[in-house]
Amino acid sequence: MNYIPRQLEGKLGRYVKQFPVVVLTGARQSGKSTLLRHLFNGGRWQYLSLDQRGILGRINSDPDLFVKDILANIIIDEAQKAPGLFHSIKWRIDEGLKYKIILSGSANFQLLHKVTETLAGRAGVLELFPLSLGEKYRQKPFLEMLLSCQDINTLAKRIDGRKVISNEKILQHILWGGYPKVFGYKQKELKLNWFENYRTTYIERDLRDVAQVADLGDFQRFYQMLAFQTGGILNLSAIANELGISVPTCKKYLQILEASYQYFLLRPYHVNIHKRLVKSPKVYIGDTGLCNYFMGNTSLNELLSSGKMGGIFENSVISEIKKQNGLLVKRCDLYFWRTAHGSEVDLILEKEGKLIPAEIKSSINLSTSSFRGMLDFMRLKLPKRIPFGLVFYRGDKAFRLAEKILAVPAGCL
């Protein structure tokens, strides 16, 4: 498969110029090694993978000597496998190392712990996610443009000039997700084989070993049950009760899956910041292809008739925005909003004194019920300005639903 340009390339290049050490993390198989080899493949860079036992053994036996012998810019993949390396890198940087170091790894809970412990202030950290819809089909990021608009008229004009990715391509992206290898396969059987191998070799074997999961069966049932919860309020007590395990065990499993980019949480929006931390979050899977694999959806017909399309479509749109958020110099905060009376907004973007509410609907046509919760939210007396609201849907036209609410094709993402 030909190399697919990644939207993180520009920010990665800037970080390499700014920081002595750059840490690139993300889910396994999201394309980190491919990206690094593509951007830094000249003679000025050396590439090492600690998946090679000989190299790993040499570093672990004497990390100080290894770092002392660095005589070129270097990329060290799966760096979390050599814990002693980080102290040695810190020492060498403080001594005036003139070469750049890129550390890459997928076990985020190990890698970032070592970075914050020993390389704070010396390392820039970036995350690479599976392919976005825009990366697959050469679409410029939507989020930066959205956040720069101060009113609905400006936004509508800018959206008019954007290419809209077709509904068929959107559905294929939702069905199979964004892992580069899966996107490269044309046959369904090869895609399903890849997901099965990913589940058994990484989610079940590598994560279990790294995080010391005692009961693989409980762990399997937990992460598969979460897939069916995608887009819903997380209730660990109910999950623990159904699986017959403790709530603390569920919390541990969730932390493992979050840290390895398999799942992520969206917190509720409240004016009182403390309440954002204590109310239940919503849970989403890191890649909708894995979600469909766990659910047994292997075709568009199965996906559309599964009864889960609404949650999976919501998951896909929020994932796209989350990926684009990581490209910004200063990220916006992402939340959802829900009241005890049932009013809800799927996504709230908060940045620099602005709040932008967004509803996400998997239908091709919209009605007034599509934005009732948003109207309730916009009527609140909030300390921040709400310039407009959005409703993402599967249609192909942008149009006004109300004075300050714009319907936006998901294909604009």
PAPA-953518 format. One line per 4 residues: their letters; for each residue x, y, z of C-alpha. Coordinates in steps of 0.2 Angstrom, whole numbers, plus 5000, padded with zeros to 4 digits. Each point is the difference from the previous one (the first is absolute). Layout:
// residues N
a	X:Y:Z ~ ...
//
This chain:
// residues 413
mnyi	5000:5000:5000 ~ 5006:5017:4995 ~ 5005:5012:5015 ~ 4985:5011:5005
prql	5005:5017:5006 ~ 4996:5003:5018 ~ 4993:5017:5007 ~ 5011:4999:5015
egkl	5016:5002:4988 ~ 5001:5019:5002 ~ 4998:5000:5019 ~ 5012:4986:5002
gryv	5013:5009:4989 ~ 4998:5016:5011 ~ 5002:4990:5016 ~ 5016:4991:4994
kqfp	5007:5018:4997 ~ 4995:5006:5017 ~ 5003:4986:5012 ~ 5016:4989:5003
vvvl	4988:4985:5002 ~ 4983:4997:4992 ~ 4989:4986:5006 ~ 4988:4993:4987
tgar	4987:4989:5008 ~ 4983:4992:4994 ~ 4991:4983:4998 ~ 5011:4986:4993
qsgk	4999:4999:4981 ~ 4994:5018:4998 ~ 5014:5004:4988 ~ 5014:5007:5012
stll	5014:4991:4993 ~ 4995:5002:4982 ~ 4998:5019:5003 ~ 5017:5002:5008
rhlf	5009:4989:4987 ~ 4992:5011:4986 ~ 5004:5017:5008 ~ 5017:4996:5007
nggr	5008:4987:4988 ~ 5015:5010:4995 ~ 5018:4996:5005 ~ 4999:5013:5014
wqyl	4988:4988:5010 ~ 5003:4983:5007 ~ 4985:4988:5004 ~ 5000:4987:5013
sldq	4985:4989:5006 ~ 5001:4992:5017 ~ 4989:4986:4994 ~ 5017:4993:4995
rgil	5007:4991:5015 ~ 5018:5003:4996 ~ 4998:5019:5000 ~ 4989:4999:5015
grin	5012:4989:5010 ~ 5014:5012:4995 ~ 4991:5015:5007 ~ 4994:4992:5016
sdpd	5017:4994:5004 ~ 5008:5017:5000 ~ 4988:5014:4995 ~ 5013:5014:5004
lfvk	5012:4992:4988 ~ 4987:4999:4986 ~ 4995:5018:5002 ~ 5018:5006:5001
dila	5003:4992:4983 ~ 4986:5009:4992 ~ 5009:5009:4985 ~ 4985:5004:4989
niii	4981:5005:5001 ~ 4992:4984:5006 ~ 4982:4992:5000 ~ 4997:4987:5014
deaq	4984:4990:4997 ~ 4991:4991:5014 ~ 5011:5010:5012 ~ 4990:4996:5016
kapg	5008:4982:4999 ~ 5016:5008:5007 ~ 4995:5010:5016 ~ 5018:5004:5004
lfhs	5003:5009:4984 ~ 4990:5015:5005 ~ 5012:5005:5015 ~ 5014:4998:4988
ikwr	4992:5011:4987 ~ 4997:5013:5013 ~ 5018:5000:5005 ~ 5007:5001:4983
ideg	4988:5015:4995 ~ 5005:5009:5016 ~ 5018:4998:4994 ~ 4996:5008:4984
lkyk	4995:4987:4987 ~ 5000:5008:4983 ~ 4990:4986:4992 ~ 4981:4998:4999
iils	4991:4985:5008 ~ 4983:4993:4995 ~ 4992:4987:5012 ~ 4985:4991:4994
gsan	4989:4987:5008 ~ 4983:4993:5002 ~ 4999:4996:5019 ~ 4995:5018:5005
fqll	4999:4996:5019 ~ 5018:4995:5000 ~ 5007:5012:4988 ~ 4992:5016:5006
hkvt	5004:4995:5018 ~ 5018:4999:4996 ~ 4999:5017:4990 ~ 4992:5009:5014
etla	5011:4993:5013 ~ 5017:5003:4992 ~ 4998:5011:4984 ~ 4988:5013:5006
grag	5004:5017:4991 ~ 5011:4991:4988 ~ 4988:4990:4989 ~ 4985:5005:4989
vlel	4987:4986:5000 ~ 4988:4997:4985 ~ 4987:4987:4996 ~ 4997:4991:4984
fpls	4983:4993:4997 ~ 4994:4988:4987 ~ 4996:5007:4983 ~ 4987:5014:5000
lgek	4986:5002:4987 ~ 5010:5015:4994 ~ 5016:4991:4999 ~ 4993:4986:4989
yrqk	4992:5012:4988 ~ 5012:5015:5000 ~ 4988:5012:5009 ~ 5007:5015:5010
pfle	4996:4999:5019 ~ 4983:5008:5004 ~ 5002:5004:5018 ~ 5013:5014:4999
mlls	4989:5009:4987 ~ 4984:4997:5011 ~ 5009:5008:5015 ~ 5006:5015:4990
cqdi	4982:5005:4995 ~ 4991:5013:5011 ~ 4983:4999:4993 ~ 4989:4988:4990
ntla	5000:5010:4984 ~ 5019:4998:4999 ~ 4999:4982:5004 ~ 4987:4997:4987
krid	5011:5008:4986 ~ 5015:4990:5005 ~ 4991:4984:5000 ~ 4993:5004:4982
grkv	5018:4999:4994 ~ 5004:4983:5007 ~ 5000:4984:4992 ~ 4987:4988:5007
isne	5005:4982:5002 ~ 4987:4988:4993 ~ 4988:4991:5012 ~ 5006:4983:4993
kilq	5018:5004:5005 ~ 4994:5006:5017 ~ 4991:4984:5003 ~ 5015:4990:4995
hilw	5011:5010:5011 ~ 4988:4997:5015 ~ 4999:4981:4996 ~ 5018:4997:4998
ggyp	5008:5014:5010 ~ 5017:5008:4998 ~ 5014:4988:5003 ~ 5011:5002:4985
kvfg	5002:4981:4996 ~ 4982:4997:5000 ~ 4997:5015:4988 ~ 5013:4992:4989
ykqk	4992:4983:4998 ~ 4986:4999:4987 ~ 4993:4983:5005 ~ 4988:4998:5015
elkl	5009:4984:5006 ~ 5017:5009:5001 ~ 4992:5014:5010 ~ 4992:4988:5012
nwfe	5016:4990:5002 ~ 5009:5016:5005 ~ 4987:5004:5013 ~ 5001:4983:5008
nyrt	5019:5000:5000 ~ 5000:5018:5008 ~ 4988:4993:5013 ~ 5010:4985:5005
tyie	5017:5007:4998 ~ 4999:5017:5007 ~ 4984:5003:5010 ~ 5001:4983:5008
rdlr	5018:4995:5001 ~ 5010:5016:5000 ~ 4989:5010:5011 ~ 4997:4986:5012
dvaq	5019:4998:5002 ~ 5004:5018:5002 ~ 4985:5004:5012 ~ 5001:4983:5009
vadl	4982:4996:4997 ~ 4997:4984:5010 ~ 4984:4994:4992 ~ 5000:5001:4981
gdfq	4982:4994:4999 ~ 4993:5014:5011 ~ 5011:5012:4990 ~ 4993:4994:4983
rfyq	4982:5001:5006 ~ 5003:5018:5007 ~ 5008:5007:4984 ~ 4987:4992:4988
mlaf	4986:5006:5011 ~ 5006:5018:4999 ~ 4999:4999:4982 ~ 4981:4998:5001
qtgg	4999:5015:5012 ~ 5008:5012:4988 ~ 4992:5017:5000 ~ 4991:4996:5017
ilnl	5003:5005:5018 ~ 5013:4989:5008 ~ 4993:4991:5015 ~ 5014:4989:5007
saia	4989:4994:5014 ~ 4988:4992:4988 ~ 5014:4993:4989 ~ 5008:4992:5016
nelg	4984:4993:5005 ~ 4996:4992:4983 ~ 5018:4993:4999 ~ 5001:4994:5018
isvp	5016:5010:5004 ~ 5004:5015:5011 ~ 4998:5018:4996 ~ 5019:5003:5004
tckk	5004:4986:4987 ~ 4989:5009:4987 ~ 5009:5016:5004 ~ 5017:4992:4998
ylqi	4995:4992:4983 ~ 4993:5017:4994 ~ 5016:5009:5005 ~ 5010:4987:4989
leas	4988:5002:4985 ~ 5001:5019:5002 ~ 5019:5001:5001 ~ 5002:4989:4985
yqyf	4988:5010:4989 ~ 4987:4986:4999 ~ 4986:5011:5008 ~ 4998:5018:5005
llrp	4988:5009:5012 ~ 4990:5016:4997 ~ 4996:5010:5016 ~ 4984:5010:5003
yhvn	5000:5019:4999 ~ 4995:5010:5015 ~ 5004:5018:5004 ~ 5006:4993:5017
ihkr	5017:4992:4995 ~ 4999:4988:5015 ~ 4984:4992:4994 ~ 5008:4996:4983
lvks	5012:4988:5010 ~ 4987:4991:5010 ~ 4986:4997:4988 ~ 5000:4985:4989
pkvy	5009:5001:4983 ~ 4995:4993:4983 ~ 5011:4986:4993 ~ 5006:4998:4982
igdt	5011:4988:4991 ~ 5016:5006:4993 ~ 4996:4992:4983 ~ 4983:4996:4993
glcn	5007:4986:4989 ~ 5004:4990:5016 ~ 4983:5005:5007 ~ 4992:4992:4985
yfmg	5011:4985:5001 ~ 4995:4997:5018 ~ 4982:5002:4996 ~ 5001:4988:4985
ntsl	4996:5014:4987 ~ 5009:4995:4984 ~ 4990:5009:4987 ~ 4991:5016:4998
nell	4983:4991:5001 ~ 5005:4992:5017 ~ 5006:5017:5006 ~ 4984:5010:4995
ssgk	4988:4987:5007 ~ 5010:4997:5016 ~ 4990:5012:5010 ~ 5017:5008:5005
mggi	5003:5011:4985 ~ 4995:5016:5010 ~ 5013:4997:5013 ~ 5014:4994:4988
fens	4997:5015:4989 ~ 5001:5012:5015 ~ 5016:4991:5005 ~ 5007:5002:4982
vise	4997:5019:5000 ~ 5006:5003:5017 ~ 5016:4990:4996 ~ 5003:5010:4984
ikkq	4999:5016:5011 ~ 5011:4993:5013 ~ 5013:4995:4987 ~ 5000:5018:4993
ngll	5001:5008:5017 ~ 5017:4992:5002 ~ 5006:5010:4985 ~ 4996:5017:5008
vkrc	5014:5010:5009 ~ 4987:5002:5014 ~ 4987:4987:5002 ~ 4982:5003:5004
dlyf	4991:4991:5014 ~ 4987:4987:4995 ~ 4984:4996:5010 ~ 4982:4994:4998
wrta	4985:5008:5009 ~ 4985:4991:5008 ~ 4987:5005:5013 ~ 4990:4990:5012
hgse	4985:5004:4989 ~ 5007:4992:4985 ~ 5007:5015:4990 ~ 5016:4996:4992
vdli	5014:5006:4988 ~ 5011:4987:4993 ~ 5016:5011:5000 ~ 5005:5017:5007
leke	5016:5008:4994 ~ 5008:5013:5012 ~ 5014:5011:4995 ~ 5005:5018:5004
gkli	4984:5006:5007 ~ 4989:4991:4987 ~ 4988:4985:5001 ~ 4995:4991:4984
paei	4986:4987:5003 ~ 4998:4986:4987 ~ 4987:4987:4998 ~ 5005:4984:4990
kssi	4986:4991:4990 ~ 5003:4984:4989 ~ 4985:5004:4989 ~ 5000:5008:4983
nlst	4986:5012:5003 ~ 4997:5011:5015 ~ 4985:5006:5010 ~ 4998:5013:5014
ssfr	5002:4986:5013 ~ 5018:4999:4994 ~ 5005:5016:5010 ~ 4987:5002:5014
gmld	5014:4996:5013 ~ 5011:5013:4992 ~ 4987:5013:5001 ~ 4998:4996:5019
fmrl	5019:5002:5002 ~ 5001:5016:4990 ~ 4987:5008:5011 ~ 5010:4997:5016
klpk	5008:5016:5008 ~ 5018:4994:4998 ~ 5016:5010:5003 ~ 5007:4996:4982
ripf	4993:5005:4983 ~ 4991:4988:4989 ~ 5003:5006:4982 ~ 4990:4986:4992
glvf	4996:4982:5001 ~ 5002:4985:4988 ~ 4991:4985:4995 ~ 5011:4987:4991
yrgd	4990:4988:4989 ~ 5002:4988:4986 ~ 4993:5011:4986 ~ 5010:5010:4988
kafr	4994:5018:5002 ~ 5004:5013:5013 ~ 4985:5011:5004 ~ 4992:5010:5014
laek	4989:4991:5012 ~ 4997:5015:5011 ~ 5007:5018:5001 ~ 5016:4994:5009
ilav	5000:4981:4996 ~ 5008:4993:4984 ~ 4998:4982:4993 ~ 5017:4994:4995
pagc	5004:4984:4990 ~ 5011:4988:5009 ~ 5009:4999:4983 ~ 5007:5018:5004
l	5011:4992:5014
//
